[in-house]
Amino acid sequence: MTIFGGGQSKKAPLIGESGIPAYCLKTIGSRHILVAGGGGASKTGVLNEIQTHLFTTGSANQDVGFQSKCVGKFDTGSMATMNMDVACAFDEISAKYVIAAGQENLCALYMTRAFKLNEENECLSFEIQKVSQVRSDFHASNSYQKCVRFDKSSRGKIFATGGADGHIRIWNAQIVFRAENEDAQPILTIQAHKADVDDIDFSKDSKTIISVGAEGAFIWSTQTGARLLDLQFPIEISRGFKMRSIRCTPLGKASNNTVFVAAYNSISKGSKDQASFLSLWAFNSERNVARPVVTKLLAKGQSISSLAVSDCGNFTAVGTMSGSVLVFDTHECRRLYFSPESHGLFVTGIEFVSRTSPSICEDIQSETPGIASGFQSAVVTLAADKTMQLHRVPYPQPQPFSEYLLIISLVCLIFTWLSSFFIVS
């Protein structure tokens, strides 16, 4: 495997384990993460769960000062959660979140009503309740939900699903809550792809949604369902590649552009031909034009398995099929951090964590340092080997003062030499 770009190589420490085959990882607030998966409908004895993990300093890994401790488990019955998204309904103090979980051809909705204290370990967790579910895919023979995303500006009210039948369905969560017998209807249905919808994401202004499938990537209107644009490949990427994932960022707010990051993998499965790219795109809805701002070759002989963008938009993180973890400056797709084959198996989930944690006590208004405090950014990763790791990106080290003196001395020497040269002339 050949990785391109700068940044130091790190071997990240283990901070926790899921104990079950886990496919989904999402932050919920600044102190907790949700891990979901399981053995599915097969009667192997492997449970299907949504687990709540707390970042804690108790019995912490000495290298990072934190560990991920399981403080709550919610049994999802015979269904394993294969894709998931979380939206904050109010604020972190209220502890009210909406969770959308893809389980076979259904999308199950859960809500957290409040914090609760786990009596066994005296740690803070969430009270999770299942409130509804709806059938989200209608493929004739292999019905299956493949992706789900909340429109973050709606605070958990609007979400979209994509699946094996090629349709994007946009839902109003409140309508789903009130419906009976899984018969809620989407507020908009889009025939987006001929086969699987591999990934989706809402733009930050909520006016468009981007979809990824085998035949390409498209931008759609969330008001009318009209296809606004087919995304062409950047000139740096030749035939034989496909878009793997997309994530919108808040970077385009000042210019009214929709800015998003796209990850590309080789279609070929041969290791010699495999490669992966990252590309930063800007879409102008007024002119209906999208263009790649920067495109970088990430790696040869490697495929991207997961993608995330920080809330500020400045950082992009990637997990690979070999278990490697990388973090980039989104603006330039410049690599800041690389942990090669840190996990034993492919990375199934990657999420950015916070620098600060708001107080959850009304009497105390001050914030406390978060997991990424003291670092440029940090991500928590989940892999198919059931392990979780914390990867933190350090700030660049300042040059030693002696190096500055050397540079100044060289500049003075060159200036003196040039001055003498002109005087002689």
C-alpha positions as CSV (number, residue, x, y, z in Angstrom):
1,M,0.0,0.0,0.0
2,T,1.3,3.4,-1.0
3,I,-0.1,6.4,0.9
4,F,0.4,9.9,-0.5
5,G,0.6,13.2,1.4
6,G,2.3,14.6,4.5
7,G,1.6,14.1,8.2
8,Q,3.2,11.8,10.7
9,S,2.4,8.1,11.0
10,K,0.8,7.1,14.3
11,K,-0.3,3.9,15.9
12,A,-3.5,4.7,17.8
13,P,-4.3,3.0,21.1
14,L,-7.3,0.9,21.8
15,I,-9.9,2.8,23.9
16,G,-12.8,0.3,23.9
17,E,-14.6,-2.7,22.4
18,S,-18.2,-3.3,21.2
19,G,-18.4,-7.0,22.1
20,I,-20.7,-7.5,19.1
21,P,-20.2,-7.2,15.3
22,A,-20.7,-3.4,15.0
23,Y,-21.5,-1.6,11.8
24,C,-22.5,1.9,12.9
25,L,-20.8,4.6,15.0
26,K,-22.3,8.0,15.8
27,T,-21.5,10.7,18.4
28,I,-24.4,11.7,20.6
29,G,-23.5,14.9,22.5
30,S,-19.9,15.7,23.3
31,R,-19.4,12.9,25.9
32,H,-21.0,9.8,24.4
33,I,-21.0,7.7,21.2
34,L,-23.6,5.2,19.9
35,V,-22.4,1.8,18.6
36,A,-24.9,-0.4,16.8
37,G,-24.9,-3.8,15.1
38,G,-25.3,-7.5,16.0
39,G,-25.8,-10.9,14.5
40,G,-29.0,-10.1,12.7
41,A,-31.9,-12.6,12.5
42,S,-29.7,-15.7,12.5
43,K,-30.0,-17.5,15.8
44,T,-26.3,-17.6,16.6
45,G,-26.6,-16.2,20.1
46,V,-25.1,-12.8,19.0
47,L,-27.3,-10.0,20.3
48,N,-28.6,-7.1,18.3
49,E,-28.0,-3.8,20.2
50,I,-27.6,-0.1,20.2
51,Q,-24.9,0.6,22.8
52,T,-24.2,3.9,24.5
53,H,-20.5,4.4,25.3
54,L,-19.1,7.2,27.5
55,F,-15.7,8.8,27.2
56,T,-14.3,8.5,30.7
57,T,-10.9,9.0,32.4
58,G,-11.6,6.1,34.8
59,S,-9.2,3.2,34.0
60,A,-8.1,5.2,31.0
61,N,-5.6,4.2,28.4
62,Q,-2.4,5.9,29.5
63,D,-1.5,7.1,26.0
64,V,-4.6,9.2,25.5
65,G,-6.1,9.6,29.0
66,F,-9.6,8.3,28.0
67,Q,-11.4,5.1,27.5
68,S,-14.8,4.3,25.9
69,K,-17.0,2.6,28.5
70,C,-20.3,0.9,27.6
71,V,-22.9,2.5,29.9
72,G,-26.1,1.4,28.2
73,K,-27.5,-1.3,25.9
74,F,-30.8,-1.2,24.0
75,D,-32.0,-4.5,22.6
76,T,-33.2,-4.2,18.9
77,G,-34.7,-7.6,18.8
78,S,-34.1,-9.8,15.8
79,M,-32.9,-6.8,13.7
80,A,-29.3,-5.7,13.5
81,T,-28.7,-2.0,12.8
82,M,-26.6,-1.6,9.6
83,N,-26.8,2.2,9.1
84,M,-27.6,5.0,11.5
85,D,-27.8,8.7,12.0
86,V,-28.4,11.0,15.0
87,A,-29.8,14.5,15.3
88,C,-30.1,16.7,18.3
89,A,-33.7,17.7,18.9
90,F,-33.0,20.6,21.3
91,D,-29.7,21.0,23.0
92,E,-27.1,18.9,24.8
93,I,-28.4,19.9,28.3
94,S,-31.9,18.5,27.5
95,A,-30.4,15.2,26.2
96,K,-33.1,14.9,23.6
97,Y,-32.0,13.2,20.4
98,V,-33.6,11.4,17.5
99,I,-32.0,8.2,16.2
100,A,-32.8,6.7,12.8
101,A,-31.6,3.1,12.4
102,G,-31.6,1.1,9.2
103,Q,-32.7,-2.5,10.0
104,E,-33.2,-4.7,6.9
105,N,-35.9,-2.9,4.8
106,L,-37.1,-0.8,7.8
107,C,-36.1,2.5,9.3
108,A,-36.6,2.4,13.1
109,L,-36.8,5.7,15.0
110,Y,-35.7,6.0,18.6
111,M,-35.6,9.0,20.9
112,T,-33.6,9.8,24.0
113,R,-35.9,11.4,26.6
114,A,-33.3,12.4,29.2
115,F,-30.1,11.5,30.8
116,K,-30.1,8.5,33.2
117,L,-27.7,7.2,35.7
118,N,-26.5,3.6,35.1
119,E,-26.9,2.1,38.6
120,E,-24.4,-0.7,37.9
121,N,-21.4,1.6,37.1
122,E,-22.8,5.0,38.3
123,C,-22.1,6.5,34.9
124,L,-24.3,8.9,32.9
125,S,-26.2,7.3,30.0
126,F,-29.4,8.0,28.0
127,E,-33.0,6.8,28.4
128,I,-33.7,5.4,24.9
129,Q,-37.1,4.5,23.6
130,K,-38.3,3.1,20.3
131,V,-41.1,5.4,19.0
132,S,-41.9,4.1,15.5
133,Q,-40.6,2.4,12.4
134,V,-41.5,2.6,8.7
135,R,-40.7,0.5,5.7
136,S,-38.1,2.4,3.7
137,D,-37.3,0.1,0.7
138,F,-39.5,-1.9,-1.6
139,H,-37.1,-3.9,-3.8
140,A,-38.9,-6.9,-5.3
141,S,-36.5,-9.5,-4.2
142,N,-33.8,-8.0,-2.0
143,S,-35.4,-5.1,-0.1
144,Y,-32.8,-3.3,2.1
145,Q,-32.1,0.1,3.5
146,K,-28.5,1.1,2.8
147,C,-28.2,4.7,4.1
148,V,-30.0,7.3,6.2
149,R,-29.3,10.9,6.9
150,F,-30.9,13.7,8.9
151,D,-31.4,17.2,7.6
152,K,-29.5,18.7,10.5
153,S,-31.2,22.1,10.2
154,S,-34.5,20.5,11.0
155,R,-33.4,19.2,14.5
156,G,-34.5,15.7,13.8
157,K,-37.8,16.4,12.0
158,I,-36.7,15.6,8.4
159,F,-34.6,12.6,7.3
160,A,-33.9,10.7,4.1
161,T,-33.4,7.1,3.3
162,G,-31.9,5.2,0.4
163,G,-31.9,1.6,-0.4
164,A,-31.8,-1.3,-2.9
165,D,-34.8,-0.2,-5.0
166,G,-32.9,3.0,-6.1
167,H,-35.2,5.4,-4.4
168,I,-34.5,8.3,-2.1
169,R,-37.4,8.9,0.3
170,I,-37.6,12.0,2.4
171,W,-39.6,11.7,5.6
172,N,-41.2,13.9,8.2
173,A,-40.3,12.2,11.5
174,Q,-43.5,13.6,13.2
175,I,-45.7,11.9,10.6
176,V,-43.8,8.6,11.1
177,F,-44.2,8.9,14.9
178,R,-48.0,9.2,14.6
179,A,-48.5,6.5,11.9
180,E,-49.6,3.0,12.7
181,N,-48.5,-0.4,11.1
182,E,-45.5,1.1,9.4
183,D,-47.8,2.8,6.8
184,A,-46.4,6.4,7.0
185,Q,-45.8,7.9,3.6
186,P,-42.7,9.9,2.6
187,I,-43.1,13.6,1.9
188,L,-41.0,13.2,-1.3
189,T,-39.9,10.1,-3.3
190,I,-37.2,10.3,-5.9
191,Q,-36.3,7.6,-8.3
192,A,-32.6,8.4,-8.0
193,H,-30.7,5.3,-9.3
194,K,-31.4,2.1,-11.2
195,A,-30.0,0.0,-8.3
196,D,-28.6,0.6,-4.8
197,V,-28.4,4.1,-3.4
198,D,-25.0,3.8,-1.8
199,D,-24.9,7.1,0.1
200,I,-26.8,10.4,0.5
201,D,-26.4,13.7,2.3
202,F,-28.4,16.9,2.7
203,S,-26.8,20.2,1.7
204,K,-26.3,22.6,4.7
205,D,-29.1,24.9,3.3
206,S,-31.4,21.8,3.1
207,K,-32.4,22.8,-0.5
208,T,-30.7,19.9,-2.1
209,I,-29.7,16.3,-1.5
210,I,-26.8,14.4,-3.1
211,S,-27.0,10.7,-3.9
212,V,-24.4,8.2,-4.9
213,G,-25.0,5.0,-6.9
214,A,-23.3,2.6,-9.3
215,E,-24.1,4.8,-12.3
216,G,-22.9,8.1,-10.8
217,A,-23.7,10.9,-8.4
218,F,-26.5,13.4,-8.7
219,I,-27.8,16.5,-7.0
220,W,-31.6,16.7,-6.4
221,S,-34.0,19.4,-5.3
222,T,-35.6,18.6,-1.9
223,Q,-38.6,20.7,-2.8
224,T,-39.5,19.2,-6.2
225,G,-37.4,16.1,-6.5
226,A,-36.0,17.3,-9.8
227,R,-32.5,16.2,-10.8
228,L,-30.5,19.4,-10.9
229,L,-27.1,18.1,-11.9
230,D,-25.1,15.0,-12.8
231,L,-21.6,15.2,-11.2
232,Q,-18.8,14.5,-13.7
233,F,-15.5,13.0,-12.6
234,P,-12.6,15.3,-11.9
235,I,-10.1,15.4,-14.7
236,E,-7.5,13.8,-12.3
237,I,-9.6,10.7,-12.1
238,S,-9.8,8.4,-15.1
239,R,-12.3,5.7,-16.0
240,G,-12.4,2.7,-13.7
241,F,-13.4,4.6,-10.6
242,K,-16.7,5.2,-8.7
243,M,-17.7,7.6,-6.0
244,R,-17.8,5.8,-2.7
245,S,-19.2,8.4,-0.3
246,I,-20.1,12.1,0.0
247,R,-20.3,14.5,3.0
248,C,-21.4,18.1,2.8
249,T,-19.6,20.7,4.8
250,P,-20.5,24.2,6.1
251,L,-17.5,25.8,4.2
252,G,-19.7,27.3,1.5
253,K,-22.1,29.4,3.7
254,A,-20.3,32.7,3.0
255,S,-20.6,32.2,-0.8
256,N,-24.0,30.5,-0.9
257,N,-22.3,27.5,-2.4
258,T,-22.9,23.9,-1.4
259,V,-19.4,22.5,-0.6
260,F,-18.9,18.7,-0.2
261,V,-16.2,16.1,0.0
262,A,-16.3,13.1,-2.3
263,A,-14.4,9.8,-1.9
264,Y,-13.5,7.7,-4.9
265,N,-12.4,4.0,-5.1
266,S,-11.3,1.8,-8.0
267,I,-13.9,-0.4,-9.5
268,S,-11.3,-3.1,-10.1
269,K,-10.7,-5.5,-7.2
270,G,-7.2,-6.3,-8.1
271,S,-4.7,-4.9,-5.6
272,K,-2.3,-3.7,-8.3
273,D,-5.1,-1.5,-9.9
274,Q,-6.7,-0.2,-6.7
275,A,-6.4,3.4,-5.7
276,S,-8.5,6.0,-3.9
277,F,-9.0,9.8,-4.3
278,L,-10.5,12.6,-2.3
279,S,-12.1,15.6,-4.0
280,L,-13.5,18.9,-2.6
281,W,-16.5,20.1,-4.7
282,A,-18.4,23.4,-4.8
283,F,-22.0,23.6,-6.2
284,N,-23.6,26.9,-7.1
285,S,-27.3,26.5,-7.3
286,E,-28.0,29.8,-9.0
287,R,-25.8,28.9,-12.0
288,N,-26.5,25.2,-11.5
289,V,-22.8,24.4,-11.9
290,A,-20.6,22.1,-9.8
291,R,-16.8,22.0,-10.0
292,P,-14.0,20.2,-8.1
293,V,-11.9,22.7,-6.2
294,V,-9.1,20.2,-5.4
295,T,-8.5,16.5,-6.1
296,K,-5.8,14.5,-4.4
297,L,-4.6,10.9,-4.8
298,L,-5.0,9.4,-1.4
299,A,-3.5,5.9,-1.8
300,K,-2.6,3.2,-4.2
301,G,-3.6,-0.4,-3.5
302,Q,-6.2,0.8,-1.0
303,S,-9.9,1.5,-0.8
304,I,-11.9,4.0,1.4
305,S,-14.5,2.3,3.6
306,S,-15.7,5.3,5.7
307,L,-15.8,9.1,5.5
308,A,-16.5,11.9,7.9
309,V,-16.3,15.7,8.0
310,S,-16.0,17.8,11.1
311,D,-18.8,20.1,12.2
312,C,-16.6,23.1,11.4
313,G,-15.9,21.7,8.0
314,N,-12.2,22.2,8.3
315,F,-11.2,18.5,8.7
316,T,-12.0,15.4,6.8
317,A,-11.4,11.9,8.1
318,V,-11.1,8.6,6.2
319,G,-11.1,4.9,7.2
320,T,-9.8,2.3,4.8
321,M,-10.4,-1.4,4.1
322,S,-7.0,-2.2,5.6
323,G,-7.8,-0.6,8.9
324,S,-5.9,2.6,8.3
325,V,-7.1,6.0,9.5
326,L,-6.3,9.4,7.9
327,V,-7.2,13.0,8.7
328,F,-7.0,15.8,6.1
329,D,-7.3,19.6,5.9
330,T,-10.5,19.8,3.9
331,H,-9.6,23.1,2.1
332,E,-6.6,21.5,0.4
333,C,-7.2,17.8,0.9
334,R,-3.7,17.9,2.6
335,R,-3.0,15.0,4.9
336,L,-2.4,15.9,8.6
337,Y,-2.5,12.5,10.2
338,F,-1.9,8.9,9.2
339,S,-2.3,5.7,11.3
340,P,-1.4,2.8,9.0
341,E,-3.4,-0.4,9.5
342,S,-4.3,0.7,13.0
343,H,-7.2,-1.7,13.1
344,G,-7.0,-5.4,12.3
345,L,-9.9,-5.2,9.9
346,F,-11.7,-2.5,7.8
347,V,-13.0,0.6,9.4
348,T,-16.8,0.6,9.6
349,G,-17.3,3.9,11.3
350,I,-15.5,7.2,11.9
351,E,-16.7,10.3,13.8
352,F,-15.1,13.5,14.9
353,V,-15.3,14.4,18.6
354,S,-15.5,17.7,20.4
355,R,-12.9,20.1,21.8
356,T,-15.3,21.2,24.6
357,S,-18.2,19.8,26.5
358,P,-21.1,22.0,27.6
359,S,-22.2,21.8,31.2
360,I,-25.2,19.6,31.7
361,C,-25.9,21.2,35.0
362,E,-28.1,24.3,34.9
363,D,-26.3,25.8,37.9
364,I,-22.9,25.5,36.3
365,Q,-22.6,27.4,32.9
366,S,-18.9,26.9,32.2
367,E,-17.7,24.4,29.5
368,T,-15.2,21.7,30.3
369,P,-12.4,20.4,28.0
370,G,-13.6,17.8,25.4
371,I,-11.9,14.8,24.0
372,A,-10.1,16.8,21.3
373,S,-9.0,19.5,23.7
374,G,-5.4,20.6,23.0
375,F,-5.4,19.1,19.5
376,Q,-6.3,20.3,16.0
377,S,-9.0,17.7,15.8
378,A,-9.7,14.1,16.9
379,V,-11.8,11.1,15.6
380,V,-13.0,7.9,17.2
381,T,-13.0,4.9,14.9
382,L,-14.8,1.6,14.9
383,A,-13.7,-1.5,13.0
384,A,-15.0,-4.9,12.0
385,D,-12.7,-6.4,14.7
386,K,-15.0,-4.9,17.3
387,T,-12.4,-2.4,18.5
388,M,-12.6,1.4,19.0
389,Q,-9.7,3.8,18.8
390,L,-9.1,7.5,19.4
391,H,-7.0,9.3,16.9
392,R,-5.9,12.9,17.8
393,V,-4.2,15.3,15.4
394,P,-1.5,17.4,17.1
395,Y,-0.8,21.0,16.2
396,P,2.3,21.5,14.1
397,Q,5.4,21.9,16.1
398,P,7.0,25.3,15.9
399,Q,10.5,25.5,14.4
400,P,13.3,25.7,17.0
401,F,14.7,29.2,17.5
402,S,18.1,28.0,16.3
403,E,16.6,27.2,12.9
404,Y,15.3,30.8,12.6
405,L,18.8,32.1,13.5
406,L,20.3,29.8,10.8
407,I,17.8,31.1,8.2
408,I,18.4,34.7,9.1
409,S,22.2,34.1,9.0
410,L,21.9,32.6,5.5
411,V,19.7,35.5,4.3
412,C,22.3,38.0,5.6
413,L,25.2,36.1,4.0
414,I,23.4,36.1,0.7
415,F,22.5,39.8,0.9
416,T,26.1,40.7,1.9
417,W,27.4,38.7,-1.1
418,L,25.0,40.3,-3.5
419,S,25.9,43.8,-2.1
420,S,29.6,43.2,-2.6
421,F,28.9,42.0,-6.1
422,F,27.0,45.1,-7.1
423,I,29.7,47.4,-5.5
424,V,32.4,45.8,-7.5
425,S,30.4,46.0,-10.7
